[in-house]
């Protein structure tokens, strides 16, 4: 039986990589590395064309193998985002990091005139996607060979500037608008349709929805109502309604978002799933036991997330639960490379489109604190697969409030 393509590619990579490694060892050339002192290329001279051809065979096979293992959908989706490299160029960040040694994000932010939070985000993306900079210990930045080149080779910086200033433009400049993304989409129906269609391909997987059913004790709510704030067509609520017969759901969103949504609800669940037109920047009109906000916060800057929470307050009663189901960014370096690249890519996309972000646990907790001291954090849960975690808070009316951790 002939070997399948991925096994064949693995053999090609192994065979040709061994040849390149043997050549480097024979000619006393350093092993490839991302470290600051590593050479910028393998140093294969023109008089060794067979070794250069071997290197290209290994590289081509590696790319094909990666594409096959990811599948056609991933191949057709552009995930690279130039925001991080653009920021590194614009703020000349490479020149502000010591060539030998490290610097804290806090000190580097001061040198660059850059907010520390955004600096961490753009550099951590650059670290895992471009091998530009590294984080040798939590909270500190050091050079790699690639970032060192940006510091020492003006031509590399000039190329970056050409690509970003003349090649790519941000949303507001490209469309000559001061509107935020959502306001602009509201004025451009066809663009809004395309946006909604495109975003639907990024809907969390069935595993993420299944995690939501287990991360919060829905059965403890007895017979009660869950308000799904900004719930769109209510897909995950159908799953919850099927599993927890004690719950009724009110799915709220803008009129155009929920138009025709009822037809997607199975007939046997329609008495328990209601759709209501509501803008979550307006006061919440429904008094309920639990409010679910799924994949909402990552679309909005902090100040708007605080407003969304504050708009719930008129309807809250002592003991009301707030369940946030959104991406939770893990500690850098704790995921495999592909998983970390994905979450950093989403973070850059949120920054580029909405000036928003994917958040860590502590960031979500701070949103509750800023919104009102009566929001008390209860728990945070992360899945073993994916990044769609759950943050749970409770509303307490008592004057003496203590967080339950």
N, C-alpha and C positions, 0 to 999 in steps of 0.2 A: 504493500500500500504506500503510495507516494505521500511524503510528509506534507502537512498543511502549510499554508503560507507563513503563519506566525512562527512556527517551529523553524521553517527554512530561514526566515529573517533573523531569528535568534542565533542560528549557526553562522550566518554571514557576519553578524556583528561580532560574535566571539572570535571567529577566525581572523578577520581583518583587524580587530582591535589588538589581538595578540601580535600581529605583524608590526603594527605601528609601535606598540610597546617595546618589542624586541629591537626595533631600529633606534628608538630613543635611548634605550639602555646601552646598546652597542656604541653609540656616539656620545655617551655621557651627557645627554640632554635631560633636563628636569622633567619629572612626571607632571602632566597637566594638573592645574589647581586653580582655585578662585582666590587664593591668598594674595595679599598685597604685593608680595615679592615675586609672584609667579610671572613667567613671561606672557606677553599678550597674544602670542600664537605658539604653535608647536615648533617653529624653527626648522621646518623641513625645507631644504634648499632646492633651487631649480634643478640641480643635477641629480636629484632623487625623485623623478616624476612618478616612478612606480609606487613609492611610498605615499606620495600625495594622492595618487589614484586610489590606493588602499584606504586612506583616511576618508576620502569622499564616499567610498562604498559603504564603510561602516556608518558614516553619518546619514547617508541616504536610507540605509536599512533601518537605522534607529528611528528616523522620522516616519517611515512607512509603518513600522511596528507600533509606534505610539498612536498613529492615526487609526490603525486597525483595532487596537485595544480600546480606544475611546469610542469608536463607532462613527457612522456618517453624520449623526445629528451634531455631535461636538465639532466635527470637522467643518461643518457649514456655518458655525456660529462664531463670529469674531469676538474673542474674549480679551485680547490685549487692549490696554488702555494707556494712552500716553500721558495721563495726568501726572504721574509720579516723576517721569523723566523731565517733563516740562517744568515742574516745580524745582527739580534739582538744577536745571539749567537757569531758570529765571532768577532764583535766589542764590545762584553760585554756591550751592551747599557743599560741593566737593572741596572747595578751597578753605572751608571753615572747619573741616574735620582734620585733626592732626594726622600727618602721614604715618607716623609711628605712634601707636597708642590709641586712646579712645576718648570719647566725650559724651556726656550725658545728653539725652534728648532735651532736657530743660536748658542746659547751657547752650546747646546748639541752636535751639529755638531763639534764644536771646540774640545770638550772633547774627542770625538770619533775618530777624524781624518777622518771625513766623510763629503762629500759634502752636504750642507744643502738641496739642491733640492732633491737629492736621499733619504736623511734621511726622509724628509717629506713624500715622496711617500711610502717607505717601512713601516713606522710607521702607516700611515693612512690605509694602507691595513691591517696591524696587528690589528688595533683598531676595524675595522668593521667585520673582518673575525674571529679573534681569541680572541677578547676581551683582547688583550695584549696592555697595555697602553691606555690612553684616552687623549683627547684634551679639557681640561676644559674651555679654552678660546682660541680664534683664535691665532695660532702661539706658543702655549705652550703645553708641555707634562707633564703628571703626571702618577703615577702608578695606576694599577688596581690590583685585587687580583692575577691574573695570572702573570703579570709582576713582582709583588712583590715576588712571589714564585721563579721566575728565579733569582732574586737578592739574596734571603735568603737561598735557598735550592740548594746546589751544585749538588744533584742528578738530579734535573730537568734540570740543564744546561748540565750535562753529557749526559743525554738522547738526548737532542737536538743535541749535537755534534756528537753522534753516528749516529743519523739518517742522518745528512747532510754530514758528512765526509765519512762515509762508505756506507750509504744508497743511497744518491742521488748525481749525479755529473752534473756540468753545461755542456752545449753543447760543448764548445771548448775542455774541458778535456775529456769528454766521447768519442769524435771523433778524438782526438789527432790532432787538427788543429788550425792554427792561422788565418784562413779565417773567415770573417764575415759570417753570416748566408746565405745571398744571394749568395756570391761567392761560398760558400760550396755547396749550392743547384745546382748552375750552373755546378758543376763537378760531380754531382750525380743525373742523370736524374730520376731514380725511386723515390728517396727522394723528388725531385722537384715536380714530379707528385702527390705524396701523400700530400705534403705541399699545393699545389694549390687546390687539392680536399678538404682537411680539412678546409682551409681558406674559401672556398666557403660556408661552413655552417655558417660562421660568417658574411656573407654579410648583411649590414643594411636592416632592414625591409622595406616593402612597405610604411609604415608611414614615415620612414626617407627619402625615395626618394620623397614622396609627399611634405614633408617639404621643400626640396630643390627647388621645383618648385615655392613655395610661398615666401621663404626667400630672394630671389633676384628678382628684377624686370626685368625678361627676355624680356617681351614685349617692354620695353623701348629701346632695342637694335636695333629696326627696322629690316631691312634686313641685317644681318651680320653673321659673322663666329665665332663660339666658338671652341677653341682648348681644347680638353679634354686630359690633360697631364697625362700619365700613366693610361689611361682609360681602359686597358684590353679589354674585349669583348664588352664594350660600352653599358651595359644594361640600366643604368639610362639615357643615352643619347637618347635611343629610347623613353623613357617616355617624355623627354623634347621636342624631335622632334615632337611627336604626339600632344603635347599641344601648342607648339609655332611654327606655320608654317613659321614664319619670319626668323627662324634660320637654318643655315647649321652647321654641326659638322665635325671636323677632330679629330678622336680618335687616339692618339699616344701611342705606347708602344713598347717593344722589339719584334722582329719578331716572336719568339715562343709564345708570349702572345696573339698576334692578329691573329695567323695562323688560318684560317677558320672562323674568326669572322663574316665575311659578311653574312654567311648563316643564322645567327640568327636575321638579320635585316629584318623586313617586306618588301615585295617587293615595296610597295608604298613609303617607306622612303629611299630606297637605293640611290636615286639621291642626298639626302641631308646629308647622313652619310658616310664619307670616313675614311678609316683606313690607317695609315701611320706608318712605322717602325721608331722609334726614341728613343734614350736614353736620359732621362731628365737630365743627367749629361753632355750632350753636348749642344752647343748653339742652341737655338730655331730657326728653319728655317722659321717658318710661322708667318707672320704679321697678327694679328687679333684684333678684338675689345675686346674679352674676353677670359681669360684662366681659365679653371676649373681644380682644383686639388682635387680629391675626394678620401678620405681614403688613402692618400699618406704619409703625414707628420708623422703620428704616427708610421710608420715603420722605421723612420730614426732619428739618433741623431741630435741635433741642428745644428751642423756644416754642415751636409749634406743637411738639409732643407734650410739653407742659400745658399748653392751652387745651389740647384734646382731653387731657386728664381733668383739668379744672372744669371743663364743660360737663363732666359727669356729675360733679358735686351736687347740683340741685336735686338729683334723683337718688342720691346715695342714702342708705340708712345704715345704722350700726350693724356691722357684720357683713355688709356687701363685699363680694369678692371681685377683684379685677385680675383677669388672666391675660397676660401678654404672651403671644406665640409668635416669635420672631427670631431672626438669626442672632445667635450669641457667639461673638468672636472669641476663640480660645486664646490661651497664652501662646505667643510666638514660638514656633518650633515644636509644639506638642502634637501637631497633626502630620500625616505624611505630606510630601511635597505637593502632590496634586490637590489634596483637600485644602491645604493652606493657600495654594494659588487661587483656587475657586473663591474662597471667602474674601481674599484680598482683592480679587477682580471685582466681585460684587460691591465691595466697599468703595473702590475707585469709581465704579459706575454710579453709585448713589451720590458721590461727591460731584461728579461731572454733571449729572442730570438735575439733581435736586438740592445740592449743597447740604445733603444729609449724610447718614453713615450707618454702617453696621456697628452694633454696640457690644461691649463686654457686659458681664453681669452688673458690675459696679456702676456702669453708666446708666443702666435702666433703673437701678435703685435710686440714683441721684435725681432722676426725673420725677419719681414719686415724691422725694423729699422737697424738691423745689416747687412742685405743684401745690402741696399742702401737707403739713406735719401729721395730719390725721390719716394719711395713707401709710399703712404699716407693712413693711416687707415681711413676707412669710417664707418664701422658698424660691429657689432657682434650680431648674433641672435641665441637664444637657443630654442629648441623645448619644448613643454609641455610634450611630450612623448619621452623617449629615450635621447640620449646624442649627436647625430649627428648634430652639430650646423653648422653655416655658418659665416665665417669671410670674409669681403669684403674690398679690398684695390684698390686704383687707382694710376696710374703712372703719375707723374707731371714733366714736363720738366722745369718749371719755376725755376729761381734761388732762389727766396724767397718762401719757402715752409712752409705751416702751416697745421697741421693735422686738419681734419674736424671730430669732434667727434659727 
